[in-house]
Amino acid sequence: MQQFASATGLVKMILIILLIYFGVKILARLFSPFLIKFVAKKAEERFGQQFNGGFQNRKPQEKPKKEGEVTIDKIPTRKTSNKDVGDYVDFEEID
């Protein structure tokens, strides 16, 4: 017993796929402003928490710094240069 796809079944399937596609497209267009507002609000909250957290984590014994005062929190590591790069060849310019 063999079963073949009928032309009406194929057309129904294509119409259902198109209906779903355009339905999702219309719904996305309707709800995208709300989704963008929600994402922006969450990003703003996270930024606010990070911004406020930086001031709350300040050590209590630190006194406010004067304008123009420079402090170094971390000493940078020294980069070692490789001395075996090659020989230096002195040259003269020819006129």
MDTraj code that builds the backbone (N, CA, C; nanometers):
import mdtraj as md
import numpy as np

residues = "MET GLN GLN PHE ALA SER ALA THR GLY LEU VAL LYS MET ILE LEU ILE ILE LEU LEU ILE TYR PHE GLY VAL LYS ILE LEU ALA ARG LEU PHE SER PRO PHE LEU ILE LYS PHE VAL ALA LYS LYS ALA GLU GLU ARG PHE GLY GLN GLN PHE ASN GLY GLY PHE GLN ASN ARG LYS PRO GLN GLU LYS PRO LYS LYS GLU GLY GLU VAL THR ILE ASP LYS ILE PRO THR ARG LYS THR SER ASN LYS ASP VAL GLY ASP TYR VAL ASP PHE GLU GLU ILE ASP".split()
xyz = np.array([
    [0.0846, -0.1172, 0.0000],
    [0.0000, 0.0000, 0.0000],
    [0.0891, 0.1234, 0.0000],
    [0.0776, 0.2060, -0.0987],
    [0.1566, 0.3268, -0.1110],
    [0.0695, 0.4482, -0.0881],
    [0.1311, 0.5470, -0.0228],
    [0.0593, 0.6716, -0.0002],
    [0.1358, 0.7838, -0.0679],
    [0.0652, 0.8655, -0.1391],
    [0.1249, 0.9792, -0.2072],
    [0.0662, 1.1068, -0.1493],
    [0.1481, 1.2112, -0.1495],
    [0.0999, 1.3398, -0.1013],
    [0.0056, 1.3981, -0.2058],
    [-0.1065, 1.4449, -0.1592],
    [-0.2019, 1.5029, -0.2524],
    [-0.1694, 1.6511, -0.2721],
    [-0.2161, 1.7043, -0.3799],
    [-0.1919, 1.8450, -0.4111],
    [-0.2606, 1.9348, -0.3089],
    [-0.3782, 1.8966, -0.2635],
    [-0.4482, 1.9798, -0.1648],
    [-0.3759, 1.9774, -0.0302],
    [-0.3188, 1.8647, 0.0054],
    [-0.2431, 1.8553, 0.1306],
    [-0.1186, 1.9428, 0.1263],
    [-0.0519, 1.9451, 0.0109],
    [0.0666, 2.0280, -0.0055],
    [0.0305, 2.1756, 0.0036],
    [-0.0769, 2.2154, -0.0606],
    [-0.1215, 2.3548, -0.0572],
    [-0.1613, 2.3940, 0.0845],
    [-0.2290, 2.3038, 0.1565],
    [-0.2664, 2.3312, 0.2953],
    [-0.1432, 2.3540, 0.3819],
    [-0.0428, 2.2689, 0.3639],
    [0.0783, 2.2798, 0.4429],
    [0.1496, 2.4126, 0.4146],
    [0.1601, 2.4503, 0.2883],
    [0.2243, 2.5767, 0.2522],
    [0.1464, 2.6945, 0.3100],
    [0.0134, 2.6897, 0.3037],
    [-0.0680, 2.7980, 0.3602],
    [-0.0524, 2.8067, 0.5115],
    [-0.0463, 2.6934, 0.5778],
    [-0.0287, 2.6941, 0.7241],
    [0.1073, 2.7531, 0.7600],
    [0.2122, 2.7150, 0.6865],
    [0.3462, 2.7690, 0.7131],
    [0.3480, 2.9200, 0.6908],
    [0.2868, 2.9672, 0.5827],
    [0.2810, 3.1112, 0.5558],
    [0.2010, 3.1847, 0.6630],
    [0.0905, 3.1244, 0.7065],
    [0.0081, 3.1853, 0.8110],
    [0.0869, 3.1990, 0.9409],
    [0.1595, 3.0950, 0.9773],
    [0.2403, 3.1008, 1.0990],
    [0.3500, 3.2052, 1.0839],
    [0.4171, 3.2078, 0.9694],
    [0.5254, 3.3031, 0.9462],
    [0.4761, 3.4469, 0.9589],
    [0.3659, 3.4794, 0.8885],
    [0.3155, 3.6167, 0.8939],
    [0.2554, 3.6496, 1.0304],
    [0.1977, 3.5501, 1.0972],
    [0.1453, 3.5722, 1.2321],
    [0.2563, 3.6083, 1.3300],
    [0.3657, 3.5345, 1.3229],
    [0.4790, 3.5638, 1.4107],
    [0.5385, 3.7001, 1.3767],
    [0.5449, 3.7321, 1.2491],
    [0.5994, 3.8607, 1.2063],
    [0.5139, 3.9771, 1.2593],
    [0.3827, 3.9644, 1.2513],
    [0.2923, 4.0698, 1.3004],
    [0.3016, 4.0811, 1.4521],
    [0.3033, 3.9671, 1.5211],
    [0.3136, 3.9710, 1.6673],
    [0.4473, 4.0306, 1.7120],
    [0.5530, 3.9993, 1.6411],
    [0.6840, 4.0561, 1.6755],
    [0.6827, 4.2073, 1.6566],
    [0.6181, 4.2527, 1.5532],
    [0.6102, 4.3973, 1.5294],
    [0.5284, 4.4669, 1.6384],
    [0.4253, 4.3983, 1.6891],
    [0.3425, 4.4575, 1.7939],
    [0.4130, 4.4594, 1.9294],
    [0.4836, 4.3514, 1.9614],
    [0.5425, 4.3389, 2.0946],
    [0.6875, 4.3844, 2.1036],
    [0.7509, 4.4173, 1.9935],
    [0.8915, 4.4576, 1.9991],
    [0.9144, 4.5859, 2.0793],
    [0.8274, 4.6878, 2.0729],
    [0.8521, 4.8066, 2.1572],
    [0.8530, 4.7731, 2.3068],
    [0.7629, 4.6843, 2.3495],
    [0.7591, 4.6464, 2.4901],
    [0.8840, 4.5672, 2.5280],
    [0.9281, 4.4809, 2.4382],
    [1.0479, 4.4018, 2.4639],
    [1.1717, 4.4905, 2.4711],
    [1.1807, 4.5881, 2.3826],
    [1.2954, 4.6792, 2.3832],
    [1.2953, 4.7644, 2.5105],
    [1.1783, 4.8114, 2.5529],
    [1.1697, 4.8891, 2.6772],
    [1.2116, 4.8044, 2.7966],
    [1.1692, 4.6786, 2.7978],
    [1.2035, 4.5885, 2.9078],
    [1.3543, 4.5660, 2.9140],
    [1.4164, 4.5396, 2.7990],
    [1.5615, 4.5160, 2.7943],
    [1.6372, 4.6426, 2.8342],
    [1.5915, 4.7584, 2.7880],
    [1.6580, 4.8844, 2.8231],
    [1.6464, 4.9118, 2.9731],
    [1.5308, 4.8815, 3.0310],
    [1.5113, 4.9031, 3.1741],
    [1.6035, 4.8130, 3.2555],
    [1.6166, 4.6873, 3.2137],
    [1.7050, 4.5950, 3.2840],
    [1.8506, 4.6402, 3.2732],
    [1.8904, 4.6859, 3.1545],
    [2.0279, 4.7332, 3.1355],
    [2.0537, 4.8562, 3.2223],
    [1.9551, 4.9442, 3.2319],
    [1.9691, 5.0632, 3.3153],
    [1.9829, 5.0255, 3.4629],
    [1.9053, 4.9257, 3.5073],
    [1.9161, 4.8807, 3.6462],
    [2.0536, 4.8226, 3.6744],
    [2.1041, 4.7423, 3.5828],
    [2.2370, 4.6826, 3.6020],
    [2.3442, 4.7909, 3.6056],
    [2.3328, 4.8885, 3.5162],
    [2.4302, 4.9973, 3.5152],
    [2.4237, 5.0749, 3.6460],
    [2.3029, 5.1011, 3.6927],
    [2.2865, 5.1735, 3.8189],
    [2.3442, 5.0972, 3.9365],
    [2.3257, 4.9647, 3.9370],
    [2.3815, 4.8844, 4.0455],
    [2.5340, 4.8884, 4.0424],
    [2.5914, 4.8789, 3.9231],
    [2.7375, 4.8826, 3.9127],
    [2.7893, 5.0207, 3.9516],
    [2.7211, 5.1244, 3.9084],
    [2.7649, 5.2610, 3.9379],
    [2.7572, 5.2882, 4.0876],
    [2.6449, 5.2539, 4.1487],
    [2.6289, 5.2770, 4.2917],
    [2.7154, 5.1820, 4.3731],
    [2.7366, 5.0622, 4.3242],
    [2.8181, 4.9643, 4.3948],
    [2.9615, 5.0090, 4.4073],
    [3.0122, 5.0820, 4.3105],
    [3.1493, 5.1289, 4.3155],
    [3.1720, 5.2248, 4.4304],
    [3.0742, 5.3076, 4.4612],
    [3.0881, 5.4019, 4.5714],
    [3.0627, 5.3346, 4.7059],
    [2.9786, 5.2324, 4.7086],
    [2.9495, 5.1642, 4.8335],
    [3.0639, 5.0720, 4.8751],
    [3.1424, 5.0256, 4.7795],
    [3.2528, 4.9361, 4.8112],
    [3.3779, 5.0107, 4.8549],
    [3.3735, 5.1416, 4.8599],
    [3.4889, 5.2219, 4.8995],
    [3.5244, 5.1916, 5.0456],
    [3.6516, 5.1790, 5.0727],
    [3.6967, 5.1480, 5.2081],
    [3.6683, 5.2671, 5.2999],
    [3.6231, 5.2415, 5.4228],
    [3.5874, 5.3529, 5.5112],
    [3.7077, 5.4359, 5.5543],
    [3.8278, 5.3772, 5.5621],
    [3.9425, 5.4539, 5.6081],
    [3.9991, 5.5441, 5.4996],
    [3.9549, 5.5296, 5.3755],
    [4.0042, 5.6157, 5.2684],
    [3.9501, 5.7564, 5.2875],
    [4.0382, 5.8522, 5.2811],
    [3.9911, 5.9890, 5.2874],
    [3.9809, 6.0436, 5.1453],
    [3.8969, 6.1394, 5.1231],
    [3.8811, 6.1922, 4.9878],
    [4.0118, 6.2498, 4.9362],
    [4.0358, 6.2298, 4.8102],
    [4.1601, 6.2764, 4.7500],
    [4.1450, 6.4205, 4.7046],
    [4.2556, 6.4919, 4.7134],
    [4.2553, 6.6303, 4.6676],
    [4.2649, 6.6318, 4.5159],
    [4.2211, 6.7396, 4.4583],
    [4.2256, 6.7528, 4.3142],
    [4.3706, 6.7574, 4.2678],
    [4.4023, 6.6750, 4.1691],
    [4.5373, 6.6709, 4.1148],
    [4.6261, 6.5679, 4.1820],
    [4.5780, 6.5045, 4.2904],
    [4.6572, 6.4035, 4.3598],
    [4.6516, 6.2723, 4.2821],
    [4.7671, 6.2085, 4.2676],
    [4.7753, 6.0860, 4.1896],
    [4.8122, 5.9711, 4.2818],
    [4.7393, 5.8606, 4.2724],
    [4.7735, 5.7412, 4.3482],
    [4.7852, 5.6244, 4.2512],
    [4.8761, 5.5335, 4.2838],
    [4.8946, 5.4146, 4.2012],
    [4.8485, 5.2957, 4.2834],
    [4.7463, 5.2255, 4.2348],
    [4.6922, 5.1114, 4.3071],
    [4.7703, 4.9839, 4.2788],
    [4.8230, 4.9719, 4.1592],
    [4.8912, 4.8492, 4.1201],
    [5.0178, 4.8852, 4.0446],
    [5.1250, 4.8205, 4.0827],
    [5.2513, 4.8436, 4.0126],
    [5.2527, 4.7531, 3.8897],
    [5.2738, 4.8098, 3.7718],
    [5.2713, 4.7263, 3.6512],
    [5.3895, 4.6302, 3.6488],
    [5.3665, 4.5149, 3.5892],
    [5.4743, 4.4172, 3.5786],
    [5.5721, 4.4620, 3.4721],
    [5.6976, 4.4332, 3.4940],
    [5.8012, 4.4734, 3.3990],
    [5.8049, 4.3738, 3.2845],
    [5.8098, 4.4266, 3.1649],
    [5.8207, 4.3417, 3.0476],
    [5.9683, 4.3206, 3.0176],
    [6.0062, 4.1951, 3.0048],
    [6.1457, 4.1665, 2.9729],
    [6.1597, 4.1608, 2.8221],
    [6.2651, 4.2222, 2.7736],
    [6.2863, 4.2192, 2.6297],
    [6.3810, 4.1050, 2.5970],
    [6.3619, 4.0484, 2.4825],
    [6.4456, 3.9381, 2.4379],
    [6.5707, 3.9959, 2.3723],
    [6.6864, 3.9700, 2.4309],
    [6.8108, 4.0262, 2.3791],
    [6.8625, 3.9490, 2.2575],
    [6.8086, 3.8320, 2.2321],
    [6.8567, 3.7492, 2.1209],
    [6.7748, 3.7713, 1.9939],
    [6.7477, 3.8960, 1.9615],
    [6.6667, 3.9239, 1.8438],
    [6.7506, 3.9243, 1.7171],
    [6.8761, 3.9469, 1.7272],
    [6.9610, 3.9517, 1.6094],
    [7.0722, 4.0536, 1.6291],
    [7.1548, 4.0649, 1.5302],
    [7.2681, 4.1581, 1.5378],
    [7.2276, 4.2927, 1.4801],
    [7.2844, 4.3964, 1.5374],
    [7.2601, 4.5302, 1.4857],
    [7.3631, 4.5586, 1.3773],
    [7.3162, 4.5987, 1.2605],
    [7.4054, 4.6288, 1.1503],
    [7.4020, 4.7778, 1.1278],
    [7.5166, 4.8401, 1.1427],
    [7.5282, 4.9829, 1.1200],
    [7.5393, 5.0072, 0.9696],
    [7.4775, 5.1084, 0.9208],
    [7.4827, 5.1352, 0.7771],
    [7.5101, 5.2825, 0.7528],
    [7.5595, 5.3102, 0.6365],
    [7.5836, 5.4482, 0.5959],
    [7.4961, 5.4784, 0.4760],
    [7.4491, 5.6019, 0.4707],
    [7.3664, 5.6420, 0.3599],
    [7.4559, 5.6819, 0.2432],
    [7.4224, 5.6329, 0.1248],
    [7.5012, 5.6644, 0.0072],
    [7.4301, 5.7735, -0.0699],
    [7.5069, 5.8813, -0.1033],
    [7.4456, 5.9932, -0.1774],
    [7.4499, 5.9703, -0.3248],
])
top = md.Topology()
chain = top.add_chain()
for i, resn in enumerate(residues, 1):
    res = top.add_residue(resn, chain, resSeq=i)
    for name in ("N", "CA", "C"):
        top.add_atom(name, md.element.get_by_symbol(name[0]), res)
traj = md.Trajectory(xyz[None], top)
